[in-house]
Structures are given as structure tokens and as C-alpha cells.
Amino acid sequence: MHSSRHVAFALVVGLVAAPIGIRTANAQSSAPAFDFSIKNIMRGPEVYGREPENVRWSADSKWIYFTWLEPGSDWRLPAKPFRVRAEPGAVPERVTDAQMDSVAPLLDQGRMSPDRRTRVVSSGGDLYLIDGAAGTTRRLTETLGAESNPTFSVDGREVYFVRDNNVYAVAIDGGLVRQLTDIRAAGGAAAGEATAGRGGRGGGGTAAGQTAQADTGQRGSLERQQRELFNAIRDREHNDSVTRADQAARAALQVRPMNLMQGERIGSITVSPTGKSVLITTVIPNDRALATRVPNYVTESGYTEEIPGRTKVGDYQSSGRVAFMSLPLGTVRFLHIGDTGTQSAVRVLGWTDDGSKALLFSTSSDFKNRWIHTVSGDSGTLKLLDTLHDSAWVAGPCFGCGGWYDGGRRLYYVSEADGYAHLYTMNADGSDRQQLTKGKWEVSAVSLSRDAKSFYMTTSEQSPFDEDFYRMPVTGGAREKLTAKIGGHAAVLSPDETKIADMYSTTNRPPELYVQANQPNAAASQLTTSPTKEWLSFDWVKPEVVMVPASDGIMVPAHIYRPKDMHASANGAAVIFVHGAGYLQNVMNYWSSSYPREYMFNQYLASKGYVVLDMDYRGSAGYGRDWRTAIYRWMGGRDLQDEVDGSKYLTKQFGIGPERIGMYGGSYGGFMTLMALFTAPKYFGAGAALRPVSDWAHYNHGYTARILNFPDKDTLAYQRSSPIFFAQGLEDPLLILQGMVDTNVNFEDSVRLTQRLIELGKKGWWLMPYPVEDHGFLRPDSWTDEYTRIFTLFETTIRHGKTAAQSAAAIGGGR
């Protein structure tokens, strides 16, 4: 935009239009009208409800347990445990903490015994045996330590578990507990270890501070004389030799300690069902790494305090090791996987039932390679089964999904090998690789049925904007679609696999708990209602999905909110909302759990006459590998061009001039807003950047290095992707809003950008800090203030298209 578009405006709450109450034809007759105001919208879950979470089944498949709060609950309250009968018309009932403690072991699926009769679970740090058929529960441990990761031995007589970073076994019949590993922190000793030495009753051994000498010289002569003179000395020496021999024999039978390096900590421990081998992953922090410190100004003490932060991309990173330990001796062999020592991730996906092999999933430190290995249970020998290389970075839905089936003869995993996340299987030796699903859609979750004859999957096969639950034979072939309604389904099978607990949502209704039979086209019954009656009384829009033509010929999905959808007249202006996270999907036929307030705010804008466009720009989730990696080495390149094409779409379809098109978004969306106003000002008239990244060299390693490589090795990628290098291009009003205790995108980003704009002499920009807020705001008053200011920005700039002088005069001056 031209410099004449510089405007000043007052960012005050009082400029917001008065709240309006709307009742719709489908409103509940007893419900009061919804207060459709920014203040009421920004109460968030107090009005649209808290969706049921942590959905679990009881062992008998009759009850569904979850955490939840009733409609209208105060935003400061934590979720509470509830349960509901798995039958139509059932009403949720709150469960007391005491009741939850007693039933908690029954809700954990745990691990099944070899005979499939019992399962072992970890609950509250203790172990329990659950006999589903008999309906009995038996406690195996009651300790101050936390027992975790329980699994049955091959013969079903013992349970292996982890406590205090070591592996133990407990006998199911006798209850004897054995420690199988001796993993020690640097400089530490095993619990109960005593120091053995010479001497006993009556002293003996060497004098304090002295060093034993060989039988030479004067001291040797005295020792020989002692042995010659006294039987007691000769008997003592004999006993000592027997003791030493016994200690040596016992030591030979004891597990060898594994001593960790300085600062090294355990990442994971998984024990083979045979009890003869253990896989251990560790994390080794780099003491040269420099972490940020986030100042916290509003504190209980009245003094400024510091919150420990994170490292920046390219700084010294943690490393780690993968150890294979043979039992009972505790012999350790370190496995070398790719560039092990600096690999970004190594995960153990599980052991075969007979303990003969384990499955490893790992990625390289540059994020460009993914490997799947097996590890032999007897020797720790690695065998490479599958490699996936991506010139950008490996990732995608269900990245890391996988496991064994067919008695350990075959394995399954999800891969983007053909450009979309699909399900593959192969033999345990890597032969007979088969792709079981195919198409321009994605598998986002997969699991095995109890009888291991079917896969259950969540996919977008119906459309890129829906998620449904399917069943498919492990051999592939036709899939049964088990969920029927258009929208998003997150299914949890009952233990007997006869029912499905389904968290189902649509674009204009948050997720609710439903139950249905595990059959295609089965009727689903709603069990919860989370929003308030007032919220439900409002005619919330199901925004239409439109396809925006991009400059490279690709059609980009978008949600559109029109004034006519809200029974309002157009005001000649438009707003583009940019979702955050980069790799996130927001154009869907189901509820956006990431942006519920923005969903309502976009309708508020439409009710005031604005056309609102919400695009799944390149880099978003849900559309395959090429879409995901289109931003490689240039964030603010192809993705921003999609938003520019969105501006052109609004101009062509609605006749809205670019000077009357605003933009707002948070996090990655805030970054995109900065890039839009700095590098493509002729397509936009104003922007609000919430918690924006202004310089990618200051963001975290795990996210940034995947996309832009390392800052010291790919300076071009970082410079062309960072808004701070293009701040001289600012021509239009810019509002920056950020929490000051943001531990994700540090407030430092906005401070550095502020200094840059000052030095460039730029006008018409504002910084609004929120002293007590982190990256995601919590307080409704902060949300209200933030979005009131965003609305005021658009009302005083793009709505009227005023010149700088006119706008300044209208609102009483300013910069």
C-alpha cells in the first residue's frame, strides 16, 4: 500500500459496537438469546463448553469414563471425572476422586497375558492384575516408587516392570520381586551396595591411610614372621581367601552395572517378554547449550523472576544412546543407527510376543531420513527393513505408528512413501512389502483388532475435510466405514469390540460423546451436551468450503464467512484469518479445537459486514507430502503467495480492493501477517500479528531446523523467511500483540522487531504486551482486550478506507 495509507487509531475497548442478541428459528424455546459480543465470545469454553477428554471404557464394556465439566463451568476449574452407561439415553454422572481411585486400574487396557485371560496394568504407580472374565482385581505392588511399563513374561508366570529406571520382575504366584538391571547415574551406586574389604572382628586389613605392600623389605619380613608365629594369623588369611573367592563367584552371577555418563538420563526402557534382553534409550544434555530466560514481571514475590526457557535453533543439541542389554549378566552393547549419538528420535515400537525381535523407529539428526530396524532378542543384531528419505524432511500423519502382528511374523507401519500417509505391511525379514491403502488421502491413526485379523483406522478417505473410522482385514482389501455422519470422528473401541465411543463434531458443534454399535451405518446416540443453552440457541454458521485458485494452478481450500450468512449487509471490506502452527488443518467439516474463539470471531466480523477468508495455505496438514513440504527453505514464500492469491480472490469475487483487505493470525499466523505487510503490502490494508515469530533464528530447534535446516549452514533460508529483514517494507497499519511470559515464541521476538521499526522510522504500528500471558492466553479479560483491539484496528482502517489524516481526526489523533 501507499504511504498515504498510514493511519493512527485508538486501540480502546470503548470503540466496539454494542452487543447484539440474536435468536434463531431453531433456537430452543427456553433458552435466552446469546450475547453475541466480543466479551462473551472470549469467555471461551465457559460458553461453547469443554469437550469430553481422556475417554476410556470399563473392563466389562458397559461404562464409558471421561473427564469433563458441565456447561457454563468457570474457566478456572479443572476437569472432573465422569462416567456414563454405554446405552442410548444415558445421563453422565460425576465420579468422586475416591471412586475414581478404586476404578482406575480397570480403565487401563494394559498388557494381556499369553493365555489372554488376564491383563496387567499400572495405575497410580502400582501394578494390578485384572481378570476380565472373573471380574476380579489383584494388587501386585504397593510401594512409594512408581511402577510402569508392565508386561507379561512369555510363560505368563512373571510380570516385568520398570521402577526408578531399572527393570524388575515379580512372580505372579509367589510375589517374589527380582531386580534384573543395575542402571546407575554417574557417580552413583546401586541401592544397598556395601563396600567389601579385608578385616573383620578384631580389625585386620591395612592401617588407615596406608597402602598394602608386596612381601619385600622390612615390612615383608614382619608379615612373614607374623604368619610363622601365630596360628590366628594363618587362619584369618585362609578365611579371607575363602571370602574373596565367594565374593568373586557371587559377583560373577550378579548383573553388571550400567553406568550412565555425567548428566545422561534414561529416555525409555523396554524389556523383552523372555526377560533376557532390554532396550534402553538415553538422553545426554549438552552442557554448552544456552537456554533463553523469560522475565516474569507480575509475581507473588513482587520481584522480577525468570522462567527457564529453551535453546534456539542450531544451538548445541542433546544427544543420546541406544543400549541393548543381555540378561542376566547385564552385558551392554550400544547400537549404531544412522548417525546415532545425535539422532533426533529413536523409539521402540514393541517386542514380538516370543521376545525374538524388537521393532525400532528412528530419524536422522537432519530430519531427512527415517529408518525401521529390527533388533534380535538374543544378540542385539540390527537389521534394516525400511528407509524413507525426503529431500525436505520426513514427517506426516501417524509418523511413528507401527507394530507386530501375525505372531511376530509380520509388521505394519505408516509411511509417506507415495506422497500420502498410508498403511504398509511386510514380513519380519523385510520381504513381501505391501501397501494396503492408497489414494490422495491420509491415514491418521491405526491399531490392531483383539484377534489381530483386522486393522482399525482413522482416515480422510471420505474427503480431505472429514475424518472417519474404518475396519479392514490385515491382508488388505475392502474397508468398512463404521462412522456415518459427515464431520470428524475420534473413535475408541470397547474392550470387547462390540461398541464404539465416538467423539463426534461438526464445523458448528464442538465434539460430543456418542456411542454406537461396532457396525457399518449403526445409529449413534449422543451422551453429552457441553455448550450452554445460550450458545446452542445461536445460529452458528457452517462456513462453506471454497477453492481459491493459486498462481501456480493449484486450488487452495478455504472457509468463507459472508455477511449474508449472518443476515448482515456487506461493508466493502474483508479479513483473511491465518491459522497458526504451520502444519495444522483448519478447513474441515468438523470443529476446530485449535481455534474455537476465532471461529466465533470470524462470524462476529461477518455480522459487521466483513467477508472473512480462512485458508489452508501450503504447509498445512491434511493434503499430503508435497503440500506439507512446499515451504521448505522458504517460510513466507509459497504459503504467503497462497494468501496473496486469497486477496486476489476476494477482489475478483467480491470487488473488494486490496487496501480494504486486512489480515490477522497468531504464532505462525502472526508471522505470516508480518510477512504479508512487509513483503506484499499492495495486497493488504492492515494487519494484526499475534505472538508472531519475527526471526526464525530465534525459534526452537525441533520445529525450525526441519524446515529451514541449520542457521549457520543455510543463511539464505533464514534471511528470506524472517520478517525482521523486511521491516522496511511496512506501509500499512500493524498491530502486534503478545504475552510477555511466552515460553514458545519469546517476547524477545516482538522487542527486537520493535527496535528495528524504531530505527527504520516507521509509523502506524503498535505493540500491545500482555504481562501475565504465555503463548496461549488463559484469562478471558486478556482475550477480550486482544480481540477488541483487533476489531478496532479493522474498524478504523480497512472498513472506511480513510486517509491517514481523516482516520487520525476521527479517533482523536495518534502517531
LINWO-V478878 format. One record per run of one state. SS is the DSSP state (alpha for helix, beta for strand, coil for the rest). FROM is the first residue (numbers start at 1). TO is the last residue. If there is no record, write none. Layout:
# LINWO-V478878
ss=[SS/SS]
from=[FROM/FROM]
to=[TO/TO]
This chain:
# LINWO-V478878
ss=[coil/alpha/coil/alpha/coil/beta/coil/beta/coil/alpha/coil/alpha/coil/beta/coil/beta/coil/beta/coil/beta/coil/alpha/coil/beta/coil/beta/coil/beta/coil/beta/coil/beta/coil/beta/coil/beta/coil/beta/coil/beta/coil/beta/coil/beta/coil/alpha/coil/alpha/coil/beta/coil/beta/coil/beta/coil/beta/coil/beta/coil/beta/coil/beta/coil/beta/coil/beta/coil/beta/coil/beta/coil/beta/coil/beta/coil/beta/coil/beta/coil/beta/coil/beta/coil/beta/coil/beta/coil/beta/coil/beta/coil/beta/coil/beta/coil/beta/coil/alpha/coil/beta/coil/beta/coil/alpha/coil/beta/coil/alpha/coil/beta/coil/alpha/coil/alpha/coil/alpha/beta/coil/alpha/coil/alpha/coil/beta/coil/alpha/coil/alpha/coil/alpha/coil/alpha/coil/beta/coil/alpha/coil/beta/coil/alpha/coil/alpha/coil]
from=[1/3/6/13/16/20/23/34/37/38/42/45/49/53/58/63/69/80/86/93/95/97/108/111/113/118/124/126/132/136/140/147/153/158/164/166/172/177/180/183/185/200/201/203/204/217/230/231/254/258/260/264/272/277/285/293/297/305/309/319/320/322/327/331/335/345/352/357/364/369/377/382/390/402/406/410/416/422/428/434/436/443/449/454/460/467/474/479/482/488/494/499/507/509/518/525/527/533/538/544/550/555/562/563/567/574/579/596/608/611/616/625/629/638/655/658/661/667/668/680/681/684/686/691/696/699/701/709/715/722/723/730/733/740/748/760/765/771/780/797/804/811]
to=[2/5/12/15/19/22/33/36/37/41/44/48/52/57/62/68/79/85/92/94/96/107/110/112/117/123/125/131/135/139/146/152/157/163/165/171/176/179/182/184/199/200/202/203/216/229/230/253/257/259/263/271/276/284/292/296/304/308/318/319/321/326/330/334/344/351/356/363/368/376/381/389/401/405/409/415/421/427/433/435/442/448/453/459/466/473/478/481/487/493/498/506/508/517/524/526/532/537/543/549/554/561/562/566/573/578/595/607/610/615/624/628/637/654/657/660/666/667/679/680/683/685/690/695/698/700/708/714/721/722/729/732/739/747/759/764/770/779/796/803/810/815]
